[in-house]
C-alpha cells in the first residue's frame, strides 16, 4: 500500500473541478477568541459549504471523475449523514443517481436532506450491522459505483481543498486543528500542508469516545474500537481508513481528544459569540482549542467542519452546555 495515495497535484486538480461547484468558504475571526486562545485564530467555516459540511468537496471530486457510463448507472455510498447528503447532491448535479446506506438513528435532518436531494435511502442498525457490507452488496447487485466517505483517494483529495483554500486566505499559519472521523479531511489537509507549508503543525481532533485514530497512532497500527457513543455522530468511525491512516501516521503532528461537555461548550461559544451554528462533529477542533488541548503558536487555523443539526437536537445538546469563562 502506498503511503502517498494523494499528492498536492491531486488536491490542486480537485480544486479545479470544484471551481464553480463548491463554495469558497469564509475564514472567520474573533478578537474575543484570540484573547481566550492567546493566538491569532483563523476559523475555516465549512458549515457554510454546500450541504452544510466539507464533505461536498470530496464527494463532488470523486463523482466528477467517473466515466459517463458509470454516472449513468448511478452511485452508492454509506454515511452517517453529511457524506450521504454530499453524494446525493453531487449525483444530482452531475446527472447521476445515488443510493445511500444510512444508520436508522442518523439525525432526522440529515436523513431528510439526503432524501430531498433525490437519493434512495436504505437504513441499517449501526450497532449490529456493517454499512460497508450492505453498501457493497447493493452496489454489486445494481451495478453501482461505491463512493467511500474517506478511504478513497479522490475523496481525500477533494477534502484537502479545505487547507488549500485556507492557506490562500491567510498568511503564515503555524498550526492547524482538524476534526478526524475516518481521517480523509485530516489526510487531505496534511498533504497540502506538507507540500506548501512544511513548518505548519497539523493536529487532528477526535471525541474521547471515538479515539480510534489516536489509539492507532500510539500503537503504530490501525486498531478498532466499539461503535462510539458520542454526540459527535459524524466522528463515529470505529477504525481509521487504510489509506487515510497511511498518510496521517506520517504527516500529522498528533491527535488530541475532547470530552462531550467540551464539545457542547464549543458549540455554545460558536452560537453565542461567533453567531454561527455548528454540529458536534463540526465543533471538535474548536473545542480542543478552547479546552487548551494544544499549545498554540502565534497564528492558528481551525476547521469548523459542519453545521448540520436540527433545531430540536441543537436545543437538546445545548440544554446542559457549559459556558466558558470570558475575559
N, C-alpha and C positions, 0 to 999 in steps of 0.2 A: 504494500500500500504506500502511495506517495505521501510524504509529509507536506507537499506543496500542491494540494488539489486545485488551488486557485492562486493567481498572481495579481499584481497591481493591474496588469493589462486586462485581465478578465473583469476586474471591477470597473475599469475605465470603459470597456466595451459595454458593460451593463448600464453605466451612466448614459451612454449614447442611446441605448434602446429605451431607457426610461424618460428621456427628454420629451416633454410634452404629454407624457402619460402619468407620471408621478409628480406629486408636489415637491417643490424645493422648500422644505420646511424651515421655519424661522429658528433663530437662536435667541433665547430669552435671557435677560439679565435682571438682577435684583440687587440693589445696594444692601438691603437687609440680609439677603442670603450671603452676600460677600462678607458682611460683618460677622455673621454667625460662623461661617466656614473659615474665615481668616485666609481666604483665597479669592481670586477673581474667577467667578464661576460662570460658565457658558453652557446653557441648557439647550440641547438639541431636541426640539419639540416634535417628536414623531407622532404624538397624539393628534397632530394636525395633518398627518398623512392621509391619503385616501384609504378608506375602510377604518380609519382611526388608529392605525398602527404601522410600524415599519415593515410588516410582513408583505405589504403590497409590492415592495421593491423586489423581493426575491421571487415571488410568485409570477409577476409580470415578466421578469427577465427570463425565467425558466420557460414559460409558455411561448414567449416571443421567439424562441429558438427552435421550436418544434416544426417539423415539416408540415406542409399543408394537409397531407393525408392523415397525420396523427391528430392535428387540430380538428379535422372533420369528424374523426371517430370519438373524440372527447377525452377528457382527463379525469383522474381520480386523485383524491388527497385525503389525509386523515389529520384531524386538528381538534384542539380544544376550543377553537373559535376564531382567532384572528387570521391564522393561515387559511382556514376554510373560507372566510369572507374574501380574503385576498385572491385565492384561486378562483372563486366564483365570479368575482368582478373582472379579473384578468381574462377568464374564459369568455365572458360576455363581450368584453371589449374587442377580443381577437376573433370573434365569430365561432367560438367553440362551445362546448357544454361541459358541465362539471358534476361529478358525483362526490359527495363529502361524507366521510365516516367521522361522526362526532359523538362525544360521550353524552349519555342520557341526561347527566346533571350539568351539562355546559350552561353557562349563563343564558337565560332566555333571550336577552337582547342579541347575543351573538348567533344563536340559532335562527332567530327571526331575520336578522340582517343577511345571513348566508342564504336563506330561502328567498329573500327579496331580490337578491342578485340573480336568481334563476337556477340555483343549484338544486339537485336532488340530494336529500339528506338521509343517511342511514345511521341510526343511533346504536350505541353499544354500551355495555357496563364496564366502565374503566377499571373496576376493582376485580373483575373476573375474566375479562376478555381482552384479546390483543387487537388493537386497532390496525397494526401493521398487517397481521394475518388476514383480517377481514378485508382491508383495502386491497391487498394483493390478490385475494380470491375473486373479489368482484371485478377488479381490473382485468384479470385473466379471462373471466367469463365473457366480458363485454368488449374486450379488445381496447381498453383504455390505457392511456399513459399515466403512470403514477408520478405525482409531483410531491416529493417529500418536503416536510416543513423546514428542515435544516441540513440533513446529512446528504447533500446533493450540491455539486459544485456550482451550477447556475443559480440555485437559491442563495448559497453563501455569497457569491459574487454580487448579486443584487442587493443583499443586505449590507454588504460592505460599502455601498454608496452612501450610507449614513455618515461614515467617517470621512469619506472623500469630500462630501459637501461641507462638513463641519470644519475641516482643515482649510477649505477655501474661504469660509465665512469668518474665521478667526485667525489670530496670529500667535504662534509660538506656544501652543498648549504644551504643558509638561506632564499632565496626567489625564486619563480618560476613563470614566467609570461606565461600564456597560452591563445591562442585565444579561444573565445567562440562563437559558432554558435548555434546549438541545445543543446550543453553542454556535449556531450559524451566524448570528449577529456579531458575537464576540470574535469569531474566527475571521469574518469579513473585515471587521474594523481593525483587528490586529494586523492583518495582512497589509492594509493600507498604511497603517502607522509605521510598520517595519520598513516599508519602501520609501515613504515620503517624510517621516519624522522619526527616525530611529531612536531618538532620545525620549520619545513620548512613552510614558508608562501606561499600559492598558491593563485595567483591573476589572475582572468580572465580578458580578454580584448575584448571589442566589438567596432564596429564603432558607432559614435554618432547616426547615423540614424537607427541603428539596436540594440537598447539598451534594448531589451525585458527582458534579464536576470537581468541587473542592476535594471530596474524598478521593476521586480518581487521580487528581494531581498529587496528593500525598502518597498514594500507593504506587504511582508511576504506571498505572494501567487502568483501563476502564472498569469501573465497578458498578453494580446495580444496587438500587435501594428500593424499598417498598414504595408503592404509589404515594406521593407526598400528600399529606393533609394540610393544606395551606390556603389562605385566601388568595395567594398569587397563582391562580389557576393556569395562567399562561406559562408558568415555570414548573410544570408538573412532570417533566421528563424523569424517567427512572434510571436511565443510563446515558452518558454522553454519546453523541454520534461518533461513529468511527472516523469519518473524515474530519469532523469539527475538532475532535479531541487531538488528532494528529497535529493540527495547527495550534490549538490553544495550549497544549503542553509545551510547545516550542516558543510561542510568541507572547503569551500572557505573562504579566508580571506576577499575577496571583489571582485568587478568587476569595472574596470575603462573603460572609453570610449575615443576614439581618433577620431579626425576630418579627413576629406578627404585629406587635404593638409599634415597632419602629416603622414598619410599612404603613400602618394606619396614621402614625404621626406625620410621615412624609406626605401622604395623601391630603391630610388636613392642612398642612403647611402650603401645599400646592394650591388648594382651594381658597384658603383664607388670605394668603399673602401674594401668590403668583396669579391668582384668579383664573386657574385652569383646573380641569378635571382629569385625574389620572386613574386608571385601573390599578389594582395592587401590583401586578407584574410590571406595569409601567413606572412604578414609583420606587422600585427596589434600589436602583442606583442612587437616586436622590436620598433614600433612607440611609444608605451606607455613608454618604457624605455628612448628613445631619447627625448621625449617631457617632461620628468620629471613628469609623472603622478603618479609614485610610488616612495616612499622614499626607496632608495636601500641600502641593507646591504653590508657587505664585499664581499660576493660571491653570484652571481645571475645567475639563469638559465632562458633561453628564448627559447620557442618553435617556430621555424620557420616552420609553418605547411604545406606549399606547395609552389610550383613554377610553377603551370600550367597556363601559359599565353602566347599567341601567339605574334609574333613579331609586328604585326600591332597594336594590343591592347596595348602592352608594350610601343611602341613609342607614342601612343595617350595619355596614362596616364602620361608618363614621360615628355611630351612636356611642361607642366607647373609645374613640380615638383620643389618645393623649395629646395635649397641647405642648408645643415646645416653648421653653422659656426664651423670650425675645430680649435682645439687648436694649 
